[in-house]
């Protein structure tokens, strides 16, 4: 791996304009660690980034968390779904980085401001893209505990791809859809 101090990451020049989409899975649940106020104790099992312009994924296990953090820090922008309040807090175990210095766009945060309530990625993906997530976070913890790395990594990659596709739809069409009790609902967005 290239030395980050040389301005290189994974052998390629850093691009301050590079957008990446990011998600991570954890080793533990909130019940395991005693509640939501102990996020760093959840510990990362796997983290995945995707460069939407190239379709290139990078996969990181816990011992590679510093390289993941460096990729996020060096990105022009990081896109995610609840990553600002969840994923970055989990990564707090591995860094002292002030995450407010990382240019981030959180889809959930924006939709919550628009709608006045939270929505699940699965709801947005189903209504907008006609696709569903391949699992859920508690399953990911079980896959980690059983050593089912291929399944865990595939699930995290799927989540990142769905997040990227939702973001791309919002950028290009200026709306996303959500499932609601009365049927699909169109939500105008101003994403760029």
N, C-alpha and C positions, 0 to 999 in steps of 0.2 A: 504494500500500500504506500502511496505517496506521502511524504512528510507534509502535514497541513501547514507547517510554518513556512514552507516554500511557496505558498500560494496555490498549491495543487491539492486536489481532492480526487482520489481514485484515479490518479494519473491524468486528469483533464484539468485545464485551467478553470478556476472559479469564475462563474458568471454571476455578477450581482443582479442580473435581470432574470435569472432562472427561477421559474415557478416550480415548486414541488408540492405534491399531495402526500399527506402523512397520516399514519395511524399506528397504534401499538396495542398489544395485548399484554395482560398481566399474569403473574404467577399466583396471585391471591385475590380473594374477593374482599369486599368491605367487611363481611362477617368475620372472615379470617383474621383481619387486622384490628378489629374493634371500632370500625366506623369510618365515615367519610373524612374525618379530620386527620386521618393518618395515611394520606395518599401515597407518600413516598414508600411506605411499607408494602404497598401492593406489588412492587418490583416488576420491572419489564420482563416478559418472556421473549417477545419478538417485536420488532418495530420494522415497518416497511415504508419506503418512500417510492414515489412514482414521478417521473418527469413527463408531464402530459405531452410535451412537444416531441419527445422521442419514443415514448412508451416504455422507457427503461425503468425497471424496478431495482431497488437495492434492499436487501434483507439483512437485518442485524439481530443477533441474539444479545442477551444481557451483557456478556463480556465485551461486546462491541458497542456498548452504549456511547462511549466517548466519540466514536466515529460518526454515529447517528447524530449526536448533538452538534458536531462540527458541520455536518451536511446541512442541518436545519439552520444553524447560525449563519452559514455562508450563502444561503439561498436568497434570492431577490424577494421571494414571497413564499410563505408556507400556507397551504390550504388544508383545512381539516374539518371534521365534524365533532364539536365539543373538545377539540384538542387544546384550546387555550386554558380551559379550567380543569380538564382531566389529564390528558397525555403529558402536558408540560409539568403538571404537579407530580406525576409519577416519575418523570425524568429528573425532578429536583433531587432525588437521591444520588444522582451521578454527576451533578454539576452545580456550580454557584451562579451560572448564567442568569442574568436578568432577562427573562423571556419577553418583557415589554420592548426590548431592543430588537427583537426579531419581527420583521414585517409579516404579520399573520392575518389571515382572513378565516374566520370561523363561521361556517355555514349555519350551524345551530344557533350561535349567538345572534346572527343577523335575522334568521327566521323568527327567533323568540322576540326580538324587538318589533318586527312587523306584525306578528300574530298576537303577541301578549301572552303566549304560553309556549312551552317546549314541545317539540315533535321528535319522533324517532326517525333515524336514518331509514329504517325499513319502510316507514310510512311514506316518506318523500320518494324513495326509490321505486316503490310499487306504483304509486300514482303517476310519477313523472316518467319513469323508464320502463314500467311494466316488468320489473325484476324484483326479486327479494334477496335479502342477505342469505348466505349459505349456513348461517348458524348464529349464535349469540355469545356474549362475553363469558358467561359461566361455562359454556361448552369449551371455549378456548382454554380456560383454566384447567379443565379436565384433560384436554388433549396434551397440554404442557405436562401435567402430572404423570400421564401415561407414557410420555416420551414420543408422542405421535407428532413429530416435528413437521412432516410433510403436510398433514391435515391442517395443523395450526398455521403454517406459513401460507398455505393456499387460502384459508379463511381470511387471514389478515390482508393478503393481496386482493382478494375479492372485495373486501370492505374499502380498500384504498381505490380500487377501480370504480366501484359504485360512487364513492365520494367524488372522484374526478369527473365521472359522467354527469352527476347531478350538477356540479359546478359548471361544467361546459354547457349543459343545457340552459342553465340560468344566464350565463354570459351571452350565448348566441340567441336565445329566444326571449330573454328578458322576463321569464316567469319559470316557476316550478309548480308542481302539483303536490298536494298532500291529501292523504285519506282523512275523511271526517265522517262523523256519524250520519251525515246527510249525503254522502258520496264524495267523489273527488272534488277538491277545491283548488282553484287557480290562485297562485300567490305571485303578484308582480314583484320583481327584484331588479336592482340596479347594479348587478355584479359586473366587474370588468376584469 
